[in-house]
Each structure stands twice: as C-alpha cells, then as structure tokens.
Amino acid sequence: NLRVDRPNPRRKQRQPGLVISARPVTQRNLPMSHDPILNIAWIDDYHGGDPLFVQSLARGLAARPLGKSPPILVHGGAERAGRLLEAQAIQVEYRDGVPASHHTAARALIERAYREVNKETVAILTEFGVPAVGIQGCDRGLLTRAASGELVVSHVGWLRQIVASGAVLVVSALVSGPDVDPVPVGEALTSIIRGFSAPDVQATVFHRGSSKQLKANTYIYLAEITGSMSDTDARTLQELLAHGVRVVLSDARSAFDAEKGTVLRIST
C-alpha cells in the first residue's frame, strides 16, 4: 500500500520556493502555481550512484499525494562504469563526463553499468511500494544518435502511456546508433523533453547543497548553482531555460510533493 501524507487543513501550509532565473525575479513575474502534466527528473551520477539518495527519492514518491502523475526519471551510470572498468584494469577516455571506448570489452562493461543502475533503481522504488518500469534510452528507438551527431528522439507517446498507468518510468541515458552508447544525462533528458510540448513538461534537478539552504530562499540565480556542475550540465540548464521549460531545483524528499510539499521553481 502506498503511504500518503496529507496536510492538516486547519494549519496554513507554508510552501517556500527557490527560483532559478536568468534575470532578477520579482513577485510579479514568478511562475503561476499549477501542476505540470509531466515531470521529468534529472538524476546525475553524483546522486544516482548513492543508494541512500535513491531510497530517499523512493520515500518521497511513495508519499506524494494521490492523483499526482508519476515522474520520468532519467539517470546515468558513468560512476558505476568507472568502477567496473577499473576492476578489469581497462582504461577509457571520458567525453563530457561519459566513458567512451572503441574496444568491445570496455563497451560491454559500460552498457552493463547503465543497465545495472536502471535495474537497481527500479528495485528500490518497488521495495518502497512505488510501481516502476525500467527502460533503456535505446529501447524502441526512443533515443538515436544520427549520422550527423544529433540526438534524435521519437515515439514518446508510449512513455506517456506508461506514466498514465501510474508507474514511475526509469530511463537510462543509453542511446542507439551504429552501437549502443551512453550520453550525458542532461542531453538525454533534454532530448526526451523535446518530444513533448514545453508547457506540458517540468524538469526537476536535484541540488548538491544543503536542503535547508534551499528552503530558506525564494529564488536563486542560475550562476549560483552552476559552480557545482560541469560545463556540459550548466549549458544544458541554460538551454532548458532558454526554451521555456519550467525547471525545479529540489531535494529527493520534496521533489514530488512529498511530506513537506516543497516545490522549488526555476523560471526564465
């Protein structure tokens, strides 16, 4: 059974928010509060490689109010791949934080790492009573690397069908092409978002600092958080904002209206 924490109707609910903006934010231009149709969460390797984070995320998802649509979780596997490669004394190069190699043995270990993270994430969610479905980004032609180098997304309708069934969708950042290869999580997430209408999508990014610090603020400038990110991830955030995608900066327990119901909004 899913546990649902309901707010006390007699007590005024305080919902502080943290807004990331490319320009100063005032009360007049704060985004209106409304539920997005689809929430797509960016689980980078910093968070995805931590089982405690995934468990906390699972608790938050289990506690989200009834009627809230489950999110799509997009994750990587570079940290796990690094451990597997090191155990086999295999050296590879990294491009934008993602392991890359032309050697068959290395490629097999890299793909295995991403699939393992996907499977384990689904297992943890299920353990906490959260229905979940795991897929790879290369499945059913979802994400494909074109000959031009562009990452192409297609057939997103079936993703929405899975979410509509009530299951959390867990997607790895593996893409198809001549071979199956990993891409940065932010690139995979951005490509999936492109398959939907921007007003229908909210992107959730997880903060690396103290959650207390987050909740103490009403907004924050984009430049204030990019210092803890790679240049690739920072550019991805800028691209999302530039295309009008609403982005939320949160912690695992608060990301999906869990027990504290805190939604931290990012606005252009």
Disulfide bonds with the S-S distance in Angstrom:
none
